Amino acid sequence: MTQRKRKLVGTLALLLMIAVYAVLAVAVAIVLQVRNVSTVAELVYYIVAGLLWVLPAGWLIAWMQRPDA
């Protein structure tokens, strides 16, 4: 696969991944009832959940940037 095609596929995958991740993060927060625990727990949860998507996104971006073989 050429780098150009990887960038297209990776961009579409990244958009889909972020949308699905956001829905899952909110669903987990609802199931765990984070809002009912405390404001600090809610803040910590959303900070962690808000940053956790960066790792797979970084791996995907690194894959997209690989030079052609």
Backbone atoms as SQL, in Angstrom:
CREATE TABLE atoms (id INTEGER PRIMARY KEY, chain TEXT, resi INTEGER, resn TEXT, atom TEXT, x REAL, y REAL, z REAL);
INSERT INTO atoms VALUES
  (1, 'A', 1, 'MET', 'N', 0.851, -1.170, 0.000),
  (2, 'A', 1, 'MET', 'CA', 0.000, 0.000, 0.000),
  (3, 'A', 1, 'MET', 'C', 0.897, 1.234, 0.000),
  (4, 'A', 2, 'THR', 'N', 0.575, 2.178, -0.832),
  (5, 'A', 2, 'THR', 'CA', 1.390, 3.391, -0.899),
  (6, 'A', 2, 'THR', 'C', 1.086, 4.289, 0.294),
  (7, 'A', 3, 'GLN', 'N', 2.009, 5.197, 0.557),
  (8, 'A', 3, 'GLN', 'CA', 1.836, 6.110, 1.680),
  (9, 'A', 3, 'GLN', 'C', 0.584, 6.972, 1.485),
  (10, 'A', 4, 'ARG', 'N', 0.323, 7.349, 0.270),
  (11, 'A', 4, 'ARG', 'CA', -0.858, 8.167, -0.020),
  (12, 'A', 4, 'ARG', 'C', -2.147, 7.423, 0.348),
  (13, 'A', 5, 'LYS', 'N', -2.219, 6.139, 0.007),
  (14, 'A', 5, 'LYS', 'CA', -3.402, 5.341, 0.342),
  (15, 'A', 5, 'LYS', 'C', -3.484, 5.104, 1.847),
  (16, 'A', 6, 'ARG', 'N', -2.315, 4.882, 2.486),
  (17, 'A', 6, 'ARG', 'CA', -2.304, 4.698, 3.940),
  (18, 'A', 6, 'ARG', 'C', -2.827, 5.945, 4.643),
  (19, 'A', 7, 'LYS', 'N', -2.477, 7.112, 4.136),
  (20, 'A', 7, 'LYS', 'CA', -2.956, 8.354, 4.751),
  (21, 'A', 7, 'LYS', 'C', -4.467, 8.494, 4.613),
  (22, 'A', 8, 'LEU', 'N', -4.999, 8.127, 3.467),
  (23, 'A', 8, 'LEU', 'CA', -6.448, 8.184, 3.273),
  (24, 'A', 8, 'LEU', 'C', -7.150, 7.203, 4.206),
  (25, 'A', 9, 'VAL', 'N', -6.694, 5.962, 4.195),
  (26, 'A', 9, 'VAL', 'CA', -7.299, 4.932, 5.049),
  (27, 'A', 9, 'VAL', 'C', -7.124, 5.301, 6.524),
  (28, 'A', 10, 'GLY', 'N', -5.939, 5.762, 6.889),
  (29, 'A', 10, 'GLY', 'CA', -5.668, 6.134, 8.272),
  (30, 'A', 10, 'GLY', 'C', -6.511, 7.301, 8.741),
  (31, 'A', 11, 'THR', 'N', -6.704, 8.291, 7.889),
  (32, 'A', 11, 'THR', 'CA', -7.528, 9.440, 8.254),
  (33, 'A', 11, 'THR', 'C', -8.971, 9.024, 8.491),
  (34, 'A', 12, 'LEU', 'N', -9.505, 8.216, 7.602),
  (35, 'A', 12, 'LEU', 'CA', -10.877, 7.732, 7.776),
  (36, 'A', 12, 'LEU', 'C', -10.997, 6.860, 9.027),
  (37, 'A', 13, 'ALA', 'N', -10.004, 6.002, 9.247),
  (38, 'A', 13, 'ALA', 'CA', -10.009, 5.142, 10.437),
  (39, 'A', 13, 'ALA', 'C', -9.908, 5.975, 11.709),
  (40, 'A', 14, 'LEU', 'N', -9.095, 7.013, 11.675),
  (41, 'A', 14, 'LEU', 'CA', -8.930, 7.875, 12.844),
  (42, 'A', 14, 'LEU', 'C', -10.231, 8.601, 13.176),
  (43, 'A', 15, 'LEU', 'N', -10.907, 9.116, 12.178),
  (44, 'A', 15, 'LEU', 'CA', -12.193, 9.780, 12.412),
  (45, 'A', 15, 'LEU', 'C', -13.217, 8.812, 12.998),
  (46, 'A', 16, 'LEU', 'N', -13.275, 7.616, 12.449),
  (47, 'A', 16, 'LEU', 'CA', -14.202, 6.607, 12.958),
  (48, 'A', 16, 'LEU', 'C', -13.828, 6.189, 14.379),
  (49, 'A', 17, 'MET', 'N', -12.529, 5.987, 14.612),
  (50, 'A', 17, 'MET', 'CA', -12.063, 5.572, 15.929),
  (51, 'A', 17, 'MET', 'C', -12.409, 6.614, 16.996),
  (52, 'A', 18, 'ILE', 'N', -12.209, 7.880, 16.695),
  (53, 'A', 18, 'ILE', 'CA', -12.484, 8.931, 17.673),
  (54, 'A', 18, 'ILE', 'C', -13.980, 9.006, 17.971),
  (55, 'A', 19, 'ALA', 'N', -14.809, 8.874, 16.949),
  (56, 'A', 19, 'ALA', 'CA', -16.257, 8.910, 17.167),
  (57, 'A', 19, 'ALA', 'C', -16.714, 7.739, 18.031),
  (58, 'A', 20, 'VAL', 'N', -16.246, 6.547, 17.709),
  (59, 'A', 20, 'VAL', 'CA', -16.618, 5.356, 18.487),
  (60, 'A', 20, 'VAL', 'C', -16.070, 5.462, 19.910),
  (61, 'A', 21, 'TYR', 'N', -14.838, 5.925, 20.046),
  (62, 'A', 21, 'TYR', 'CA', -14.229, 6.058, 21.368),
  (63, 'A', 21, 'TYR', 'C', -15.008, 7.046, 22.233),
  (64, 'A', 22, 'ALA', 'N', -15.439, 8.155, 21.652),
  (65, 'A', 22, 'ALA', 'CA', -16.194, 9.147, 22.419),
  (66, 'A', 22, 'ALA', 'C', -17.498, 8.558, 22.941),
  (67, 'A', 23, 'VAL', 'N', -18.191, 7.818, 22.093),
  (68, 'A', 23, 'VAL', 'CA', -19.449, 7.186, 22.511),
  (69, 'A', 23, 'VAL', 'C', -19.182, 6.164, 23.614),
  (70, 'A', 24, 'LEU', 'N', -18.132, 5.360, 23.460),
  (71, 'A', 24, 'LEU', 'CA', -17.798, 4.364, 24.486),
  (72, 'A', 24, 'LEU', 'C', -17.392, 5.018, 25.802),
  (73, 'A', 25, 'ALA', 'N', -16.633, 6.103, 25.743),
  (74, 'A', 25, 'ALA', 'CA', -16.205, 6.786, 26.967),
  (75, 'A', 25, 'ALA', 'C', -17.409, 7.330, 27.731),
  (76, 'A', 26, 'VAL', 'N', -18.360, 7.890, 27.029),
  (77, 'A', 26, 'VAL', 'CA', -19.571, 8.397, 27.679),
  (78, 'A', 26, 'VAL', 'C', -20.410, 7.239, 28.214),
  (79, 'A', 27, 'ALA', 'N', -20.509, 6.146, 27.459),
  (80, 'A', 27, 'ALA', 'CA', -21.277, 4.986, 27.916),
  (81, 'A', 27, 'ALA', 'C', -20.677, 4.397, 29.192),
  (82, 'A', 28, 'VAL', 'N', -19.353, 4.311, 29.241),
  (83, 'A', 28, 'VAL', 'CA', -18.687, 3.799, 30.448),
  (84, 'A', 28, 'VAL', 'C', -18.945, 4.740, 31.621),
  (85, 'A', 29, 'ALA', 'N', -18.902, 6.033, 31.378),
  (86, 'A', 29, 'ALA', 'CA', -19.172, 6.998, 32.447),
  (87, 'A', 29, 'ALA', 'C', -20.597, 6.850, 32.971),
  (88, 'A', 30, 'ILE', 'N', -21.528, 6.578, 32.082),
  (89, 'A', 30, 'ILE', 'CA', -22.919, 6.391, 32.508),
  (90, 'A', 30, 'ILE', 'C', -23.065, 5.106, 33.313),
  (91, 'A', 31, 'VAL', 'N', -22.456, 4.029, 32.841),
  (92, 'A', 31, 'VAL', 'CA', -22.549, 2.745, 33.549),
  (93, 'A', 31, 'VAL', 'C', -21.900, 2.838, 34.928),
  (94, 'A', 32, 'LEU', 'N', -20.747, 3.487, 34.999),
  (95, 'A', 32, 'LEU', 'CA', -20.053, 3.630, 36.281),
  (96, 'A', 32, 'LEU', 'C', -20.662, 4.721, 37.153),
  (97, 'A', 33, 'GLN', 'N', -21.587, 5.467, 36.621),
  (98, 'A', 33, 'GLN', 'CA', -22.233, 6.580, 37.319),
  (99, 'A', 33, 'GLN', 'C', -21.195, 7.536, 37.906),
  (100, 'A', 34, 'VAL', 'N', -20.283, 7.938, 37.061),
  (101, 'A', 34, 'VAL', 'CA', -19.197, 8.823, 37.476),
  (102, 'A', 34, 'VAL', 'C', -19.744, 10.144, 37.999),
  (103, 'A', 35, 'ARG', 'N', -20.808, 10.618, 37.416),
  (104, 'A', 35, 'ARG', 'CA', -21.376, 11.909, 37.811),
  (105, 'A', 35, 'ARG', 'C', -21.877, 11.894, 39.254),
  (106, 'A', 36, 'ASN', 'N', -22.297, 10.740, 39.746),
  (107, 'A', 36, 'ASN', 'CA', -22.860, 10.646, 41.092),
  (108, 'A', 36, 'ASN', 'C', -21.806, 10.431, 42.171),
  (109, 'A', 37, 'VAL', 'N', -20.559, 10.187, 41.792),
  (110, 'A', 37, 'VAL', 'CA', -19.522, 9.905, 42.786),
  (111, 'A', 37, 'VAL', 'C', -19.042, 11.206, 43.409),
  (112, 'A', 38, 'SER', 'N', -18.325, 11.990, 42.654),
  (113, 'A', 38, 'SER', 'CA', -17.879, 13.306, 43.108),
  (114, 'A', 38, 'SER', 'C', -17.394, 14.098, 41.909),
  (115, 'A', 39, 'THR', 'N', -17.286, 15.383, 42.111),
  (116, 'A', 39, 'THR', 'CA', -16.821, 16.246, 41.027),
  (117, 'A', 39, 'THR', 'C', -15.381, 15.930, 40.663),
  (118, 'A', 40, 'VAL', 'N', -14.563, 15.633, 41.667),
  (119, 'A', 40, 'VAL', 'CA', -13.151, 15.318, 41.419),
  (120, 'A', 40, 'VAL', 'C', -13.032, 14.011, 40.636),
  (121, 'A', 41, 'ALA', 'N', -13.801, 13.000, 41.019),
  (122, 'A', 41, 'ALA', 'CA', -13.762, 11.719, 40.301),
  (123, 'A', 41, 'ALA', 'C', -14.221, 11.899, 38.859),
  (124, 'A', 42, 'GLU', 'N', -15.239, 12.711, 38.665),
  (125, 'A', 42, 'GLU', 'CA', -15.723, 12.978, 37.308),
  (126, 'A', 42, 'GLU', 'C', -14.648, 13.686, 36.491),
  (127, 'A', 43, 'LEU', 'N', -13.995, 14.659, 37.096),
  (128, 'A', 43, 'LEU', 'CA', -12.924, 15.395, 36.418),
  (129, 'A', 43, 'LEU', 'C', -11.775, 14.469, 36.042),
  (130, 'A', 44, 'VAL', 'N', -11.349, 13.624, 36.976),
  (131, 'A', 44, 'VAL', 'CA', -10.248, 12.690, 36.713),
  (132, 'A', 44, 'VAL', 'C', -10.643, 11.710, 35.612),
  (133, 'A', 45, 'TYR', 'N', -11.862, 11.194, 35.678),
  (134, 'A', 45, 'TYR', 'CA', -12.309, 10.248, 34.647),
  (135, 'A', 45, 'TYR', 'C', -12.251, 10.880, 33.265),
  (136, 'A', 46, 'TYR', 'N', -12.802, 12.074, 33.138),
  (137, 'A', 46, 'TYR', 'CA', -12.849, 12.695, 31.810),
  (138, 'A', 46, 'TYR', 'C', -11.475, 13.157, 31.332),
  (139, 'A', 47, 'ILE', 'N', -10.575, 13.490, 32.237),
  (140, 'A', 47, 'ILE', 'CA', -9.199, 13.812, 31.824),
  (141, 'A', 47, 'ILE', 'C', -8.526, 12.559, 31.273),
  (142, 'A', 48, 'VAL', 'N', -8.626, 11.452, 32.013),
  (143, 'A', 48, 'VAL', 'CA', -8.006, 10.199, 31.563),
  (144, 'A', 48, 'VAL', 'C', -8.661, 9.717, 30.269),
  (145, 'A', 49, 'ALA', 'N', -9.980, 9.706, 30.243),
  (146, 'A', 49, 'ALA', 'CA', -10.689, 9.252, 29.039),
  (147, 'A', 49, 'ALA', 'C', -10.422, 10.180, 27.861),
  (148, 'A', 50, 'GLY', 'N', -10.246, 11.453, 28.134),
  (149, 'A', 50, 'GLY', 'CA', -9.982, 12.412, 27.075),
  (150, 'A', 50, 'GLY', 'C', -8.599, 12.290, 26.473),
  (151, 'A', 51, 'LEU', 'N', -7.661, 11.733, 27.224),
  (152, 'A', 51, 'LEU', 'CA', -6.291, 11.589, 26.727),
  (153, 'A', 51, 'LEU', 'C', -5.959, 10.176, 26.268),
  (154, 'A', 52, 'LEU', 'N', -6.759, 9.212, 26.640),
  (155, 'A', 52, 'LEU', 'CA', -6.450, 7.814, 26.352),
  (156, 'A', 52, 'LEU', 'C', -6.477, 7.479, 24.863),
  (157, 'A', 53, 'TRP', 'N', -7.240, 8.206, 24.082),
  (158, 'A', 53, 'TRP', 'CA', -7.330, 7.938, 22.644),
  (159, 'A', 53, 'TRP', 'C', -6.045, 8.316, 21.917),
  (160, 'A', 54, 'VAL', 'N', -5.186, 9.089, 22.559),
  (161, 'A', 54, 'VAL', 'CA', -3.971, 9.590, 21.904),
  (162, 'A', 54, 'VAL', 'C', -3.014, 8.446, 21.555),
  (163, 'A', 55, 'LEU', 'N', -2.919, 7.421, 22.396),
  (164, 'A', 55, 'LEU', 'CA', -1.994, 6.311, 22.131),
  (165, 'A', 55, 'LEU', 'C', -2.326, 5.562, 20.839),
  (166, 'A', 56, 'PRO', 'N', -3.551, 5.060, 20.669),
  (167, 'A', 56, 'PRO', 'CA', -3.834, 4.387, 19.400),
  (168, 'A', 56, 'PRO', 'C', -3.776, 5.344, 18.211),
  (169, 'A', 57, 'ALA', 'N', -4.135, 6.593, 18.417),
  (170, 'A', 57, 'ALA', 'CA', -4.048, 7.562, 17.317),
  (171, 'A', 57, 'ALA', 'C', -2.595, 7.772, 16.909),
  (172, 'A', 58, 'GLY', 'N', -1.699, 7.806, 17.880),
  (173, 'A', 58, 'GLY', 'CA', -0.274, 7.953, 17.575),
  (174, 'A', 58, 'GLY', 'C', 0.264, 6.776, 16.786),
  (175, 'A', 59, 'TRP', 'N', -0.156, 5.575, 17.169),
  (176, 'A', 59, 'TRP', 'CA', 0.278, 4.379, 16.433),
  (177, 'A', 59, 'TRP', 'C', -0.248, 4.415, 14.999),
  (178, 'A', 60, 'LEU', 'N', -1.488, 4.851, 14.854),
  (179, 'A', 60, 'LEU', 'CA', -2.081, 4.929, 13.520),
  (180, 'A', 60, 'LEU', 'C', -1.371, 5.981, 12.667),
  (181, 'A', 61, 'ILE', 'N', -1.056, 7.109, 13.254),
  (182, 'A', 61, 'ILE', 'CA', -0.350, 8.161, 12.520),
  (183, 'A', 61, 'ILE', 'C', 1.053, 7.704, 12.150),
  (184, 'A', 62, 'ALA', 'N', 1.718, 6.983, 13.040),
  (185, 'A', 62, 'ALA', 'CA', 3.047, 6.449, 12.716),
  (186, 'A', 62, 'ALA', 'C', 2.954, 5.474, 11.542),
  (187, 'A', 63, 'TRP', 'N', 1.914, 4.645, 11.517),
  (188, 'A', 63, 'TRP', 'CA', 1.710, 3.721, 10.397),
  (189, 'A', 63, 'TRP', 'C', 1.465, 4.489, 9.103),
  (190, 'A', 64, 'MET', 'N', 0.705, 5.571, 9.194),
  (191, 'A', 64, 'MET', 'CA', 0.406, 6.371, 8.007),
  (192, 'A', 64, 'MET', 'C', 1.668, 7.020, 7.429),
  (193, 'A', 65, 'GLN', 'N', 2.624, 7.355, 8.284),
  (194, 'A', 65, 'GLN', 'CA', 3.828, 8.068, 7.856),
  (195, 'A', 65, 'GLN', 'C', 4.937, 7.149, 7.361),
  (196, 'A', 66, 'ARG', 'N', 4.746, 5.837, 7.501),
  (197, 'A', 66, 'ARG', 'CA', 5.779, 4.901, 7.035),
  (198, 'A', 66, 'ARG', 'C', 6.093, 5.132, 5.568),
  (199, 'A', 67, 'PRO', 'N', 7.363, 5.134, 5.214),
  (200, 'A', 67, 'PRO', 'CA', 7.699, 5.310, 3.794),
  (201, 'A', 67, 'PRO', 'C', 7.289, 4.080, 2.979),
  (202, 'A', 68, 'ASP', 'N', 7.109, 4.293, 1.696),
  (203, 'A', 68, 'ASP', 'CA', 6.772, 3.186, 0.802),
  (204, 'A', 68, 'ASP', 'C', 7.906, 2.174, 0.770),
  (205, 'A', 69, 'ALA', 'N', 7.549, 0.908, 0.672),
  (206, 'A', 69, 'ALA', 'CA', 8.563, -0.150, 0.659),
  (207, 'A', 69, 'ALA', 'C', 9.236, -0.261, -0.684);
